[in-house]
């Protein structure tokens, strides 16, 4: 808060302070979103490369029909490889959410900081 008090004491108006804080929040949201998208793609690729393959067995039939239960029974086996899809829509949605979250948080803090009087902002020591 001290820096905002200093800026207001230097003559910055309320909207310049809001614009400064929102700009910083936008930059942090974009940087965090890009880092998160990159990390997500790396992890999804690792899961695709090293993910286990699950095997499921089931026994079908084999009722006690005329004593032929074991003859008519079949065992079915299916394998499913675990993957983590990395669709472009999910990547873009994650980036958009990171930027929107940064803007919302920055705007809320900016409006609060811009309403402070310079003396009050400089007086509070935290």
Secondary structure, DSSP 8 states (H G I E B T S, - for coil): -HHHHHHHHTT--HHHHHHHHHHHHHHHHHHHHHHHHHHHHHHHHHHHHH--EEEEEEEE----STT-HHHH-EEEEEEEE------HHHHHHHHHHHHHHHHHHHHHHHHHHHHS-HHHHHH---
